Amino acid sequence: MILTVDVGNTNIVCGVFDGEKLVAKFRMPTQVGYNIEEDLQSNLAPYEITGAILGSVVDNINDRLCCAIKNVCGVVPVVLSYQSDMPIKLKLKNNAEIGADRIANGVRGWSLYKSAVLVVDFGTAITFDIVNSKGEFIGGLIAPGIKTQFESLGKATSKLPNLDIDYIDKAIGNSTHDAILSGVVRGVGAMIDGMLEQSIKELGENPKIIATGGFCNIVAKYMTHKFDLISPDLTLEGLSDLYKCNKSA
């Protein structure tokens, strides 16, 4: 079984794959001092891990994670980078800047359709990851995520409350609560619609549009564009695909 580890700015999301099937998923906080090894030991006890891959956007945790994975599973994980083997080509001004999660999203989207794809990932940041019909990752966009926007409002203002992310019936909120929900949740939907339109026009192709990450089902309700696929585990699946390309590296 293969362990895939997606290290984000807020959470570390781990998946266990038996062949193509995701059989387990768990998450840990991305924070200094957290006992990663103990959590891995507890969650992976039922599984025999024969390989692992680490995709991280938080470099200062990588050594500790690799050490914990080796101690618990007895394997040295593949650490994904822009130099790793992959079925797509990175065509960016500086390939070294690309996050591992965005590589995994692009690879999985391309693997599913073998055509132009645009992946919208709802995480700490909202990202667009765009691969053209030649299999070239040409870029995308990065914007504040929904939870990040809520937290920013809460920290920067004295009177605005912290809210849970939820559906909102009307665009015009007649209370502070509804006004914030509308501004953030519906606002993100409008932003994504607008940027999809601009991105597709610049791409000059009609890509398959994929959504992954949290809250995509809520935001999708307020969008004009429809997703061809909503896949919460797309990044983990992409890491699994990339492990196969790099396991003997």
C-alpha positions as CSV (number, residue, x, y, z in Angstrom):
1,M,0.0,0.0,0.0
2,I,1.2,3.5,-0.8
3,L,1.1,6.5,1.6
4,T,0.5,9.9,0.0
5,V,1.1,13.0,2.0
6,D,-0.2,16.4,1.0
7,V,1.4,19.1,3.2
8,G,-0.6,22.4,3.1
9,N,-0.3,25.6,5.0
10,T,-3.1,24.6,7.4
11,N,-3.3,20.8,7.4
12,I,-1.3,17.7,6.4
13,V,-3.7,15.4,4.5
14,C,-2.6,11.7,4.2
15,G,-4.1,9.0,2.0
16,V,-3.5,5.3,1.9
17,F,-3.9,3.7,-1.6
18,D,-4.4,0.0,-2.3
19,G,-3.7,0.1,-6.0
20,E,-6.0,2.7,-7.5
21,K,-8.3,2.7,-4.5
22,L,-8.1,5.2,-1.7
23,V,-8.8,3.1,1.4
24,A,-8.0,5.6,4.2
25,K,-7.6,9.3,4.7
26,F,-6.7,11.3,7.7
27,R,-5.3,14.8,8.5
28,M,-3.0,16.4,11.0
29,P,-2.4,20.1,11.7
30,T,0.6,21.7,10.1
31,Q,2.2,23.2,13.2
32,V,5.5,23.2,15.0
33,G,5.5,20.8,18.0
34,Y,2.7,18.5,16.8
35,N,3.5,14.8,17.4
36,I,3.5,13.6,13.7
37,E,5.0,10.3,14.4
38,E,2.5,9.3,17.0
39,D,-0.4,10.3,14.7
40,L,1.0,8.3,11.8
41,Q,1.6,5.3,14.0
42,S,-2.0,5.4,15.2
43,N,-3.6,5.9,11.8
44,L,-1.4,3.5,9.8
45,A,-1.4,0.6,12.2
46,P,-3.9,-1.5,10.1
47,Y,-1.9,-1.0,6.9
48,E,1.4,-2.4,5.4
49,I,3.0,0.6,3.7
50,T,5.4,-0.3,1.0
51,G,6.0,3.2,-0.4
52,A,5.3,6.8,0.2
53,I,5.3,10.2,-1.5
54,L,5.4,13.6,0.0
55,G,4.1,16.7,-1.7
56,S,4.7,19.8,0.4
57,V,4.3,23.6,0.3
58,V,5.8,24.0,3.8
59,D,9.5,23.2,3.3
60,N,10.5,23.5,7.0
61,I,8.4,20.5,8.0
62,N,9.7,18.1,5.3
63,D,12.7,16.6,7.1
64,R,10.6,15.9,10.2
65,L,7.9,14.3,8.1
66,C,10.3,12.2,6.1
67,C,11.9,11.0,9.3
68,A,8.6,10.1,10.9
69,I,7.4,8.2,7.8
70,K,10.7,6.2,7.8
71,N,10.4,5.4,11.5
72,V,6.8,4.4,11.3
73,C,6.6,2.7,7.9
74,G,10.2,1.7,7.2
75,V,10.2,3.4,3.8
76,V,11.9,6.6,2.6
77,P,9.3,8.7,0.9
78,V,9.7,10.2,-2.6
79,V,9.7,14.0,-2.2
80,L,7.9,15.7,-5.1
81,S,9.5,18.7,-6.8
82,Y,9.4,20.4,-10.1
83,Q,12.3,18.2,-11.2
84,S,10.4,14.9,-10.5
85,D,9.3,12.7,-13.4
86,M,5.7,13.5,-14.5
87,P,3.4,12.9,-17.5
88,I,3.0,16.7,-18.1
89,K,5.6,19.4,-18.9
90,L,5.9,22.5,-16.7
91,K,5.9,25.6,-18.9
92,L,6.3,28.4,-16.3
93,K,8.7,31.4,-16.1
94,N,10.2,29.7,-13.0
95,N,9.3,26.1,-12.6
96,A,10.9,26.0,-9.2
97,E,8.1,28.2,-7.8
98,I,5.3,25.7,-8.4
99,G,3.7,24.1,-5.4
100,A,3.7,20.3,-5.1
101,D,-0.1,20.3,-4.7
102,R,-0.6,22.2,-7.9
103,I,1.7,19.7,-9.8
104,A,-0.4,16.9,-8.4
105,N,-3.7,18.5,-9.4
106,G,-2.4,19.1,-13.0
107,V,-1.1,15.6,-13.3
108,R,-4.3,14.0,-12.1
109,G,-6.5,16.2,-14.3
110,W,-4.4,15.4,-17.3
111,S,-4.4,11.7,-16.4
112,L,-8.2,11.6,-16.2
113,Y,-8.9,13.4,-19.5
114,K,-5.8,13.5,-21.6
115,S,-7.0,16.9,-22.8
116,A,-7.0,20.5,-21.6
117,V,-8.0,20.7,-17.9
118,L,-8.5,23.5,-15.4
119,V,-8.4,22.5,-11.8
120,V,-10.0,24.8,-9.1
121,D,-8.6,23.9,-5.7
122,F,-10.4,25.2,-2.6
123,G,-7.8,25.3,0.1
124,T,-6.1,27.9,2.3
125,A,-5.7,29.6,-1.1
126,I,-7.9,29.1,-4.1
127,T,-5.8,28.1,-7.0
128,F,-6.4,27.5,-10.7
129,D,-4.1,24.9,-12.3
130,I,-4.2,24.9,-16.0
131,V,-2.9,22.2,-18.4
132,N,-3.4,22.7,-22.1
133,S,-4.2,20.0,-24.7
134,K,-0.4,19.5,-25.3
135,G,0.0,18.4,-21.7
136,E,1.8,21.6,-20.7
137,F,1.2,23.1,-17.3
138,I,1.0,26.8,-18.3
139,G,0.0,28.4,-15.0
140,G,-3.1,29.6,-13.3
141,L,-4.0,31.9,-10.4
142,I,-3.8,32.1,-6.6
143,A,-6.3,33.9,-4.5
144,P,-7.3,33.9,-0.8
145,G,-9.4,30.9,0.2
146,I,-12.8,31.1,1.8
147,K,-11.7,30.3,5.3
148,T,-8.7,32.7,4.9
149,Q,-11.1,35.5,4.0
150,F,-13.4,34.8,7.0
151,E,-10.4,34.8,9.3
152,S,-9.0,37.9,7.8
153,L,-12.2,39.8,8.3
154,G,-12.4,38.6,11.9
155,K,-8.8,39.7,12.7
156,A,-8.9,43.0,10.9
157,T,-12.3,44.3,12.2
158,S,-13.7,44.8,15.7
159,K,-17.4,44.4,15.0
160,L,-17.5,41.6,12.4
161,P,-18.1,38.1,13.9
162,N,-16.3,34.9,13.1
163,L,-18.8,32.7,11.1
164,D,-19.1,29.1,9.9
165,I,-19.1,28.7,6.1
166,D,-22.6,28.0,4.9
167,Y,-25.2,28.5,2.2
168,I,-26.7,32.0,1.8
169,D,-30.1,32.4,0.1
170,K,-29.8,36.0,-1.1
171,A,-27.0,38.2,-2.5
172,I,-28.2,41.2,-0.4
173,G,-27.6,40.4,3.2
174,N,-30.0,42.2,5.6
175,S,-27.8,41.4,8.7
176,T,-24.1,41.5,9.3
177,H,-24.1,37.7,9.4
178,D,-25.7,37.3,6.0
179,A,-23.7,40.2,4.5
180,I,-20.4,38.5,5.3
181,L,-21.7,35.1,4.1
182,S,-22.8,36.6,0.8
183,G,-19.7,38.7,0.3
184,V,-17.3,35.8,0.9
185,V,-19.2,32.7,-0.3
186,R,-21.1,34.2,-3.2
187,G,-18.2,36.6,-3.9
188,V,-15.8,33.6,-4.3
189,G,-18.3,32.0,-6.7
190,A,-18.5,35.2,-8.8
191,M,-14.7,35.5,-8.8
192,I,-14.2,32.0,-10.0
193,D,-16.9,32.5,-12.7
194,G,-15.1,35.6,-13.9
195,M,-11.7,34.2,-13.8
196,L,-12.8,31.0,-15.6
197,E,-14.2,33.1,-18.4
198,Q,-10.9,35.1,-18.7
199,S,-8.7,32.0,-18.4
200,I,-10.6,29.9,-20.9
201,K,-10.5,32.9,-23.4
202,E,-6.7,33.2,-23.0
203,L,-6.2,29.4,-23.2
204,G,-8.1,29.3,-26.5
205,E,-9.5,25.8,-25.7
206,N,-12.5,24.4,-23.8
207,P,-10.9,22.6,-20.8
208,K,-12.5,20.1,-18.5
209,I,-13.2,22.0,-15.3
210,I,-12.5,20.1,-12.1
211,A,-13.0,21.2,-8.5
212,T,-11.2,19.8,-5.5
213,G,-10.7,20.8,-1.8
214,G,-13.2,21.9,0.8
215,F,-16.3,24.0,0.2
216,C,-16.5,23.5,-3.5
217,N,-20.0,22.1,-3.3
218,I,-21.2,25.2,-1.5
219,V,-19.6,27.6,-3.9
220,A,-20.7,25.7,-7.0
221,K,-24.4,26.5,-6.1
222,Y,-23.7,30.2,-6.9
223,M,-21.7,29.7,-10.1
224,T,-22.7,30.0,-13.7
225,H,-20.0,27.6,-14.9
226,K,-20.5,24.0,-14.0
227,F,-17.8,21.6,-12.9
228,D,-17.2,18.6,-15.1
229,L,-16.0,16.8,-12.0
230,I,-15.9,17.4,-8.3
231,S,-13.2,15.3,-6.7
232,P,-12.3,16.0,-3.1
233,D,-9.3,13.7,-3.2
234,L,-7.9,14.8,-6.5
235,T,-4.6,16.0,-5.0
236,L,-4.0,12.7,-3.2
237,E,-4.8,10.8,-6.4
238,G,-2.3,13.0,-8.3
239,L,0.4,12.1,-5.7
240,S,-0.4,8.5,-6.1
241,D,0.0,8.8,-9.9
242,L,3.3,10.7,-9.4
243,Y,4.6,8.0,-7.0
244,K,4.3,5.5,-9.8
245,C,6.4,7.7,-12.0
246,N,9.1,8.2,-9.4
247,K,9.2,5.2,-7.1
248,S,12.5,3.9,-8.5
249,A,14.1,7.4,-8.7
